[in-house]
Amino acid sequence: MSNDYDLIVIGAGPGGYVSAIRAAQLGLKTAIIEKRETLGGTCLNIGCIPSKALLNSSHHYEMAEKEFVLHGINISGLKLDLNKMLERKEETVADLTKGIEFLMKKNKIDCHFGKATIIKPGQISIRSSEKYTKNKSLRAASILIATGSDITPLEGVKINEKQIVSSTGALSLSKVPKSLTVIGAGVIGLELGSVWRRLGADVTVVEYLDLVLPGMDTEISKNMRRILTKQGMKFKMGTKVTAAKVAKESVNLTVEPRTGGEKSHIQTDVVLVAIGRSPNTKGLGLEKIGVDLDKRGFITVDEDFQTNVEGIYAIGDVVGGAMLAHKAEDEGVVCVEILAGQTGHIDYDSIPGIVYTHPEVASCGKTEEMLIDAGVEYNAGKFPFAANSRARCNADTAGFVKILSDKLTDRVLGCHIIGPSAGDLIQEVVNVMEFGGSAEDIARICHGHPGLPEAIKEAALATSGRSIHI
């Protein structure tokens, strides 16, 4: 029996749809299967995109409420229209979803909607959704799993998407809660906590560990907590949540010190559970066909993203590592290029991680702690935005740039930023790292004045004690 397709991609998130487009560009007859009724996956529908829309809108609101006066702009009668803000978020999602639908048609990629199960290598059954009622079976030479991740639940705290919400529910609260307790001080918790704090909620973050943004450079973590505290966010660190009791209008959380001690209670209107995400592999039939999973449920793949079962590949959140949309996209492109007989490569040290709070946080490469643990001798160069002319003009001076370079070769090993437009600024350093560049390379490049990127240059100069403006 002949194959229906050269490649079937399961999952239409950033990793999946980008993989499908690249495969089609390379001449592979390609289809994509999506369990939702819209394309774009978690990122577009209930993740990255709607959260960034709300972060942008809520930042404008807070600027108008608290900071415009510093610029000589006085506003009276400021009023929040939450329904309009949420409506704009939904319009943004809808427009981008339509854009992906257009890209599928443009690249002649067949879209099938429903729940996919791999019957055997090369064969997939689709149990269609209510909107698409026809079940079907498809055959392909290769199958690429790009099903992403799902919310990690917390024992004793049952999500109902009303008083106790996941990130999904936190994007659509019908009113601003008087109090919001966020369980987890990672990226999602801090971003969504920032949205509702700006709009008027009293936000408390409960974190099991001792640092916010676990895994990031410790200096970044400590400074970010200090900045967010100054903005009004409260933190209970080294604390675990053991139970949640839901009442009609509130939730009573039971908490206790991580290391043991007396229990206490937090009374709050809404609880956001944001303790991480888990690989979305259930129901795919992987165990039945013998695909290897690790103890946490991630799919095991080789350097070509092939599983232990020939013809079945996986990329993105389901294979572990940084759970980032752009990481999944790059993995997908490399995977299908190898499938098409080309070569591909990813430098995981050069993948940026960004937190879209204000100020933003951005990081790539090694942290100081990683370098110390590995016994690598390095130089660290720092430059504060308080000494950057453009940041001063913008009245946006919180944070700094830190560049780490090898003490012997001067090669850039990492960069960590808190500050305005950090997510954009980090890209310069990512590019330099991809080409194996040095701090001296950055320092010798002319940067426009006055501009935020000058802080990157100054930090590079600082690795050898040559910073000009501090």
C-alpha positions as CSV (number, residue, x, y, z in Angstrom):
1,M,0.0,0.0,0.0
2,S,1.4,3.4,-1.0
3,N,1.8,6.2,1.5
4,D,-0.6,9.2,1.6
5,Y,2.2,11.5,2.5
6,D,6.0,11.8,2.8
7,L,5.6,13.4,6.2
8,I,2.7,13.7,8.7
9,V,3.3,16.2,11.6
10,I,1.2,15.7,14.7
11,G,0.6,19.0,16.4
12,A,0.1,22.5,14.8
13,G,1.9,24.6,17.3
14,P,5.1,26.6,16.4
15,G,7.2,23.5,16.2
16,G,4.7,21.6,14.2
17,Y,3.5,24.1,11.6
18,V,7.0,25.5,11.0
19,S,8.2,21.9,10.4
20,A,5.3,21.3,8.0
21,I,6.1,24.5,6.0
22,R,9.8,23.7,5.7
23,A,9.0,20.1,4.7
24,A,6.7,21.4,2.0
25,Q,9.3,23.9,0.8
26,L,11.7,20.9,0.4
27,G,9.3,19.1,-1.8
28,L,7.8,16.6,0.7
29,K,4.1,15.9,0.5
30,T,3.0,17.0,4.0
31,A,0.0,16.9,6.2
32,I,-0.5,18.2,9.7
33,I,-2.9,16.9,12.4
34,E,-4.2,19.2,15.2
35,K,-6.5,18.2,18.0
36,R,-7.8,21.7,18.5
37,E,-10.2,23.3,16.0
38,T,-7.7,26.1,15.4
39,L,-4.0,26.0,14.4
40,G,-1.2,27.5,16.3
41,G,-1.0,25.2,19.4
42,T,-0.8,26.3,23.0
43,C,1.5,29.2,22.1
44,L,-0.9,31.0,19.8
45,N,-4.2,30.0,21.3
46,I,-3.7,30.1,25.1
47,G,0.0,30.9,25.7
48,C,2.7,33.1,24.3
49,I,0.5,35.3,22.1
50,P,-2.5,36.1,24.3
51,S,-0.3,36.6,27.4
52,K,1.9,39.1,25.5
53,A,-1.1,41.0,24.3
54,L,-2.3,41.4,27.9
55,L,1.2,42.2,29.1
56,N,1.4,45.0,26.5
57,S,-2.1,46.4,27.3
58,S,-1.6,46.2,31.0
59,H,1.8,48.0,30.7
60,H,0.1,50.8,28.8
61,Y,-2.5,51.1,31.5
62,E,0.1,51.3,34.3
63,M,2.1,53.8,32.3
64,A,-0.9,56.0,32.0
65,E,-1.8,55.6,35.6
66,K,1.6,56.1,37.2
67,E,4.3,57.2,34.8
68,F,2.9,59.6,32.2
69,V,3.0,62.3,34.8
70,L,6.8,62.1,34.8
71,H,6.7,63.1,31.2
72,G,4.4,66.1,31.8
73,I,1.3,64.2,30.7
74,N,-1.5,64.6,33.2
75,I,-4.5,62.2,32.8
76,S,-7.8,62.5,34.8
77,G,-10.6,60.0,34.9
78,L,-8.5,57.1,33.8
79,K,-10.7,54.0,33.5
80,L,-10.0,50.3,32.8
81,D,-12.2,48.6,30.2
82,L,-11.2,45.0,30.9
83,N,-13.7,43.6,28.4
84,K,-12.1,45.7,25.6
85,M,-8.6,44.6,26.7
86,L,-9.7,40.9,26.6
87,E,-11.4,41.5,23.2
88,R,-8.2,43.0,21.8
89,K,-6.3,39.9,23.0
90,E,-8.8,37.6,21.3
91,E,-8.6,39.6,18.0
92,T,-4.9,39.3,18.1
93,V,-5.1,35.5,18.4
94,A,-7.8,35.2,15.7
95,D,-5.8,37.3,13.2
96,L,-2.6,35.2,13.7
97,T,-4.6,31.9,13.6
98,K,-6.0,33.0,10.2
99,G,-2.4,33.8,9.1
100,I,-1.3,30.2,9.9
101,E,-4.3,28.8,8.0
102,F,-3.2,30.9,5.0
103,L,0.3,29.6,5.2
104,M,-1.0,26.0,5.2
105,K,-2.9,26.7,2.0
106,K,-0.1,28.6,0.4
107,N,2.3,25.7,1.0
108,K,-0.3,23.0,0.0
109,I,-0.2,21.3,3.4
110,D,-3.3,19.2,4.2
111,C,-4.8,19.9,7.6
112,H,-6.6,17.2,9.5
113,F,-8.4,18.0,12.8
114,G,-8.8,15.4,15.5
115,K,-7.0,13.3,18.0
116,A,-4.1,11.4,16.5
117,T,-2.9,7.9,17.5
118,I,0.0,6.1,16.0
119,I,-1.2,2.6,15.2
120,K,2.2,1.5,13.9
121,P,5.2,3.1,12.2
122,G,3.9,4.9,9.2
123,Q,0.2,4.7,10.1
124,I,-2.0,7.1,12.1
125,S,-5.6,7.0,13.0
126,I,-7.5,10.2,13.6
127,R,-10.5,10.4,15.9
128,S,-12.1,13.6,14.7
129,S,-13.4,16.4,16.8
130,E,-17.1,17.4,17.1
131,K,-16.5,20.0,14.4
132,Y,-14.9,17.5,12.1
133,T,-16.9,14.2,12.5
134,K,-15.2,11.9,10.0
135,N,-12.7,9.5,11.5
136,K,-9.9,8.4,9.2
137,S,-6.6,6.6,8.8
138,L,-3.5,8.0,7.1
139,R,-0.1,6.5,6.0
140,A,3.2,8.3,5.8
141,A,6.9,7.5,5.2
142,S,7.7,9.6,8.3
143,I,5.9,10.8,11.3
144,L,6.9,13.9,13.4
145,I,5.6,14.3,16.9
146,A,5.3,18.0,17.9
147,T,2.5,17.9,20.4
148,G,4.1,20.3,22.9
149,S,3.3,20.4,26.6
150,D,0.5,20.7,29.0
151,I,-0.1,22.2,32.5
152,T,1.6,20.4,35.4
153,P,-1.0,19.9,38.1
154,L,-0.3,20.4,41.8
155,E,-1.5,17.8,44.2
156,G,-4.1,19.2,46.6
157,V,-4.9,22.2,44.5
158,K,-7.5,21.2,41.9
159,I,-7.9,23.6,38.9
160,N,-11.5,24.6,38.1
161,E,-10.6,27.6,35.9
162,K,-12.8,29.8,38.1
163,Q,-11.2,30.5,41.5
164,I,-8.3,28.2,40.9
165,V,-6.9,28.7,37.4
166,S,-4.2,27.6,35.1
167,S,-2.4,30.0,32.8
168,T,-5.4,29.4,30.4
169,G,-7.9,30.7,32.9
170,A,-5.7,33.5,34.0
171,L,-5.9,34.9,30.5
172,S,-9.6,35.3,30.7
173,L,-10.7,36.4,34.2
174,S,-14.0,38.3,33.9
175,K,-12.9,40.9,36.5
176,V,-9.8,42.0,38.2
177,P,-9.5,40.1,41.5
178,K,-8.8,42.0,44.7
179,S,-6.2,39.4,45.5
180,L,-4.3,36.9,43.4
181,T,-2.0,34.2,44.7
182,V,0.4,32.7,42.1
183,I,1.9,29.3,42.9
184,G,5.3,29.3,41.1
185,A,7.8,32.1,40.4
186,G,8.8,31.0,37.0
187,V,8.2,32.8,33.7
188,I,4.5,32.2,33.4
189,G,3.8,33.0,37.1
190,L,5.7,36.3,37.0
191,E,4.3,37.4,33.6
192,L,0.6,36.7,34.4
193,G,1.1,38.0,38.0
194,S,2.4,41.2,36.5
195,V,-0.6,41.6,34.2
196,W,-3.1,41.5,37.1
197,R,-1.0,43.5,39.5
198,R,-0.8,46.3,37.0
199,L,-4.6,46.2,36.7
200,G,-5.1,46.5,40.4
201,A,-4.8,43.0,42.0
202,D,-2.9,42.5,45.2
203,V,-0.5,39.7,44.0
204,T,1.4,37.3,46.2
205,V,3.8,34.7,44.6
206,V,4.4,31.5,46.5
207,E,7.6,29.7,45.4
208,Y,9.0,26.3,46.6
209,L,12.6,27.3,45.9
210,D,14.6,30.3,47.2
211,L,14.9,32.1,43.9
212,V,12.5,33.5,41.3
213,L,13.1,32.5,37.7
214,P,14.8,29.2,38.7
215,G,17.6,28.2,36.4
216,M,18.5,31.8,35.4
217,D,21.7,33.5,36.5
218,T,21.4,34.0,40.3
219,E,22.3,37.7,40.0
220,I,19.4,38.2,37.6
221,S,17.0,36.3,39.8
222,K,17.9,38.3,42.9
223,N,17.6,41.6,41.1
224,M,14.4,40.7,39.4
225,R,12.7,39.8,42.7
226,R,13.9,43.1,44.2
227,I,12.5,45.0,41.2
228,L,9.1,43.2,41.2
229,T,8.8,43.7,45.0
230,K,9.3,47.4,44.5
231,Q,6.5,47.3,41.9
232,G,4.2,45.9,44.6
233,M,4.4,42.1,44.1
234,K,4.8,40.1,47.3
235,F,6.8,36.9,47.6
236,K,6.8,33.9,49.9
237,M,9.9,31.9,49.1
238,G,10.9,28.5,50.3
239,T,7.2,27.7,50.7
240,K,5.1,24.8,49.6
241,V,1.3,24.7,49.1
242,T,-0.3,21.6,50.5
243,A,-4.0,22.2,50.1
244,A,-6.7,24.5,48.7
245,K,-10.2,24.9,50.0
246,V,-12.6,26.7,47.6
247,A,-15.4,28.8,49.0
248,K,-18.0,30.8,47.0
249,E,-15.9,33.9,46.6
250,S,-12.4,32.9,47.7
251,V,-9.8,30.2,48.2
252,N,-8.1,29.2,51.4
253,L,-4.6,27.9,50.7
254,T,-2.6,25.9,53.2
255,V,1.1,26.6,53.1
256,E,4.1,25.6,55.1
257,P,7.9,26.1,54.9
258,R,9.7,23.8,52.4
259,T,12.0,22.6,55.1
260,G,9.2,21.9,57.6
261,G,7.5,23.9,60.2
262,E,4.1,25.3,61.1
263,K,1.3,25.5,58.6
264,S,-0.3,28.8,57.8
265,H,-3.1,30.0,55.5
266,I,-3.5,32.5,52.7
267,Q,-7.0,33.8,51.9
268,T,-7.3,34.9,48.3
269,D,-9.8,35.6,45.6
270,V,-8.0,33.7,42.8
271,V,-5.2,31.2,42.7
272,L,-3.0,30.7,39.6
273,V,-1.2,27.4,39.4
274,A,2.0,27.9,37.4
275,I,4.5,25.3,38.6
276,G,5.6,24.2,35.1
277,R,4.6,22.1,32.1
278,S,4.8,18.4,31.2
279,P,5.2,16.7,27.9
280,N,2.0,16.1,26.0
281,T,2.4,12.5,25.0
282,K,-0.6,10.7,26.4
283,G,-3.0,9.0,23.9
284,L,-0.5,9.0,21.0
285,G,0.0,5.2,21.3
286,L,3.7,5.6,22.0
287,E,4.0,2.9,24.6
288,K,2.2,0.4,22.4
289,I,4.5,0.8,19.5
290,G,7.6,0.9,21.7
291,V,8.8,4.5,21.6
292,D,11.2,5.1,24.5
293,L,10.2,7.7,27.1
294,D,12.3,8.9,30.0
295,K,11.2,8.8,33.6
296,R,9.5,12.2,33.3
297,G,7.6,11.2,30.1
298,F,9.8,13.0,27.6
299,I,10.4,11.3,24.2
300,T,14.0,10.1,23.8
301,V,15.5,11.1,20.4
302,D,18.9,11.0,18.8
303,E,20.9,13.9,17.2
304,D,18.6,13.7,14.2
305,F,15.4,13.8,16.4
306,Q,14.6,10.2,15.5
307,T,13.1,8.0,18.2
308,N,14.2,4.5,18.8
309,V,11.4,3.5,16.3
310,E,12.5,4.0,12.7
311,G,10.5,6.6,10.9
312,I,9.1,8.3,14.0
313,Y,10.6,11.7,15.0
314,A,9.9,14.2,17.8
315,I,10.8,17.9,18.4
316,G,9.9,20.7,20.8
317,D,8.6,20.4,24.3
318,V,8.0,16.7,24.1
319,V,11.7,16.0,23.9
320,G,12.7,18.1,26.9
321,G,15.1,21.0,27.2
322,A,14.0,24.6,27.2
323,M,10.2,24.7,26.6
324,L,10.3,27.6,24.1
325,A,8.4,28.1,20.9
326,H,11.5,29.2,19.0
327,K,13.5,26.2,20.2
328,A,10.8,24.0,18.8
329,E,10.7,25.8,15.5
330,D,14.5,25.4,15.0
331,E,14.4,21.8,16.0
332,G,11.6,21.2,13.5
333,V,13.4,22.9,10.6
334,V,16.6,20.9,11.3
335,C,14.7,17.6,11.6
336,V,12.9,17.9,8.3
337,E,16.0,19.2,6.5
338,I,17.8,16.1,7.6
339,L,14.8,14.0,6.4
340,A,15.1,15.7,3.0
341,G,18.8,14.7,2.8
342,Q,20.3,18.0,4.0
343,T,22.2,18.7,7.1
344,G,21.2,20.8,10.2
345,H,22.6,22.0,13.5
346,I,21.4,23.7,16.6
347,D,23.6,25.4,19.2
348,Y,21.5,25.1,22.3
349,D,23.7,27.6,24.2
350,S,22.6,30.3,21.7
351,I,18.9,29.9,22.2
352,P,17.6,33.0,24.1
353,G,15.1,32.8,27.0
354,I,12.9,35.9,27.5
355,V,10.6,37.0,30.3
356,Y,8.2,39.6,29.2
357,T,7.7,41.4,32.5
358,H,8.7,45.0,32.8
359,P,11.6,45.4,32.8
360,E,12.1,42.4,30.6
361,V,14.6,39.6,31.3
362,A,16.6,37.9,28.6
363,S,19.3,35.3,28.8
364,C,21.4,33.1,26.6
365,G,24.4,30.8,27.1
366,K,26.0,29.9,30.4
367,T,25.3,31.5,33.8
368,E,28.0,32.3,36.2
369,E,27.0,29.4,38.4
370,M,27.4,27.0,35.4
371,L,30.8,28.3,34.6
372,I,32.0,28.0,38.2
373,D,30.6,24.5,38.5
374,A,32.4,23.5,35.3
375,G,35.7,25.1,36.4
376,V,35.8,27.5,33.5
377,E,37.7,30.7,34.1
378,Y,35.8,33.7,32.8
379,N,35.5,37.5,32.7
380,A,32.3,39.2,33.6
381,G,31.4,42.6,32.3
382,K,28.4,44.6,33.6
383,F,26.8,47.9,32.6
384,P,23.7,49.4,34.2
385,F,20.9,51.0,32.2
386,A,21.0,53.9,34.6
387,A,24.2,55.0,32.7
388,N,22.7,54.5,29.3
389,S,21.6,57.8,27.6
390,R,18.5,56.3,25.8
391,A,17.3,54.6,28.9
392,R,17.6,57.9,30.8
393,C,15.6,59.7,28.0
394,N,12.9,57.1,28.3
395,A,12.9,57.1,32.1
396,D,13.3,53.4,31.9
397,T,16.6,52.7,33.7
398,A,16.0,49.6,35.9
399,G,18.4,46.7,35.3
400,F,21.7,45.9,33.6
401,V,23.6,43.9,31.0
402,K,26.0,41.2,32.0
403,I,28.3,39.5,29.4
404,L,30.5,36.5,30.3
405,S,33.5,35.7,28.2
406,D,36.2,33.0,28.3
407,K,39.2,34.4,30.2
408,L,41.7,32.8,27.8
409,T,40.0,33.1,24.4
410,D,37.5,36.0,25.1
411,R,34.8,34.0,23.4
412,V,31.3,35.1,24.6
413,L,29.9,32.3,26.8
414,G,26.7,33.9,28.0
415,C,24.7,37.1,28.3
416,H,22.1,38.1,30.9
417,I,20.0,41.2,30.8
418,I,17.4,42.9,32.9
419,G,16.1,46.0,31.3
420,P,14.1,47.8,28.6
421,S,13.7,45.8,25.4
422,A,16.0,43.0,26.8
423,G,14.3,40.4,24.6
424,D,15.3,42.4,21.5
425,L,18.8,43.4,22.8
426,I,19.8,39.8,23.5
427,Q,19.6,38.9,19.8
428,E,22.9,40.8,19.1
429,V,24.7,38.6,21.5
430,V,23.0,35.5,20.2
431,N,24.3,36.3,16.7
432,V,27.8,36.9,18.0
433,M,27.7,33.6,19.9
434,E,26.5,31.7,16.9
435,F,29.5,32.8,15.0
436,G,31.9,32.0,17.8
437,G,32.6,35.7,18.4
438,S,34.3,37.4,21.3
439,A,33.5,40.2,23.7
440,E,36.1,42.2,21.8
441,D,34.1,41.7,18.6
442,I,31.1,43.3,20.2
443,A,33.2,46.1,21.8
444,R,34.7,47.0,18.4
445,I,31.3,47.3,16.6
446,C,30.0,50.8,16.3
447,H,26.6,51.2,18.1
448,G,24.2,54.0,17.3
449,H,23.9,56.8,19.8
450,P,21.7,57.3,21.8
451,G,20.5,53.7,21.8
452,L,19.8,50.9,24.2
453,P,22.2,48.6,22.4
454,E,25.1,50.8,23.6
455,A,24.6,49.0,27.0
456,I,25.6,45.7,25.2
457,K,28.8,47.3,23.9
458,E,29.6,48.8,27.3
459,A,29.2,45.4,29.0
460,A,31.5,43.9,26.4
461,L,34.0,46.6,27.1
462,A,33.6,45.9,30.8
463,T,34.8,42.3,30.4
464,S,38.3,43.7,30.0
465,G,37.8,46.7,32.4
466,R,37.4,49.3,29.5
467,S,33.8,50.5,29.9
468,I,33.7,54.1,28.9
469,H,30.5,55.5,30.5
470,I,30.8,54.2,34.0
